[in-house]
Structures are given as structure tokens and as C-alpha cells.
Amino acid sequence: MKSITYAVVFFIVILLVGCTGGSIDNSPKIKDGMIKVTILYPNSEGKTFDMDYYTNKHMPMVAKLLGDSLKLYAIDKGLSGRTPNDPVPYQAIGYLYFEKLSAYQNSFGPNAKEIVNDIPNYTNIQPTLQISEVIK
């Protein structure tokens, strides 16, 4: 009887691992108390934004420079304002997540020049930055 039980459990584990693409999701999660750095790129006439460069070059470069202190990042692409016909208020919004404020400060400071110098490669927008604590 025990061998049947172990076989059933083994089968269920194989099914579960197969359903997750062969691996368990160990990606970082957003948690209460984390520090979120929000980078907003306001939209207005004459402003340009290269989403491909931002997504595939700038943000991966930022992640590499910030190293293990950066827990995860996310990118939003603006689609519209309040209604589908309203212009988009922000062309893009980037998010950087850290465990503590000091982790952000200690990793960004030494790399600020390189990160800021890359901005003209994808936009002519002066970004607005906000540092927040994740509450929920």
C-alpha cells in the first residue's frame, strides 16, 4: 500500500513540475516594506521615447549596475489617459524594487552618472523620480 501512495505522490509532483514549465517560480516578489523607485516619463508634444531601447538595453544595464541590491524591476508602457481617446499622461513608467532604502542609495550613487548619461539614448524627456515604501 505504501508503494502505491509514494507512486501517487511522485506522479502528482511530476504533474505539478510539468505544469510550471519544468521549474518552480523562484522569482522575487514584491513585499510590504520594500522600497520602490518609480521613474515617470511624462508625455507632452515633441517628446519621444524608444521603448525597445529602454526595455532591452537601458533597464538591463541598470539591473546589472545595481547588482544584487535590486530585487526586481518592471516597466509600464502608456497606452491612453482616463479614456481611450485621452492622450497618455506618461509614455513609460519604470519601477525598481529594493529591500531597504540604503540598498538603493548604496547601489545607485556610484552608478548614477552612467545611468543618467544613457537617458538621451532613448528619450528627450526629463524623468520624474519618486521613492516610496510599499505598503500593500
C-alpha positions, 0 to 999 in steps of 0.5 A, spaced: 500 500 500 505 504 501 508 503 494 502 505 491 501 512 495 509 514 494 507 512 486 501 517 487 505 522 490 511 522 485 506 522 479 502 528 482 509 532 483 511 530 476 504 533 474 505 539 478 513 540 475 510 539 468 505 544 469 510 550 471 514 549 465 519 544 468 521 549 474 518 552 480 517 560 480 523 562 484 522 569 482 522 575 487 516 578 489 514 584 491 513 585 499 510 590 504 516 594 506 520 594 500 522 600 497 520 602 490 523 607 485 518 609 480 521 613 474 515 617 470 516 619 463 511 624 462 508 625 455 507 632 452 508 634 444 515 633 441 517 628 446 519 621 444 521 615 447 524 608 444 521 603 448 525 597 445 531 601 447 529 602 454 526 595 455 532 591 452 538 595 453 537 601 458 533 597 464 538 591 463 544 595 464 541 598 470 539 591 473 546 589 472 549 596 475 545 595 481 547 588 482 544 584 487 541 590 491 535 590 486 530 585 487 526 586 481 524 591 476 518 592 471 516 597 466 509 600 464 508 602 457 502 608 456 497 606 452 491 612 453 489 617 459 482 616 463 479 614 456 481 611 450 481 617 446 485 621 452 492 622 450 497 618 455 499 622 461 506 618 461 509 614 455 513 609 460 513 608 467 519 604 470 519 601 477 525 598 481 524 594 487 529 594 493 529 591 500 531 597 504 532 604 502 540 604 503 540 598 498 538 603 493 542 609 495 548 604 496 547 601 489 545 607 485 550 613 487 556 610 484 552 608 478 548 614 477 552 618 472 552 612 467 545 611 468 543 618 467 548 619 461 544 613 457 537 617 458 538 621 451 539 614 448 532 613 448 528 619 450 528 627 450 524 627 456 526 629 463 524 623 468 520 624 474 523 620 480 519 618 486 521 613 492 516 610 496 515 604 501 510 599 499 505 598 503 500 593 500 
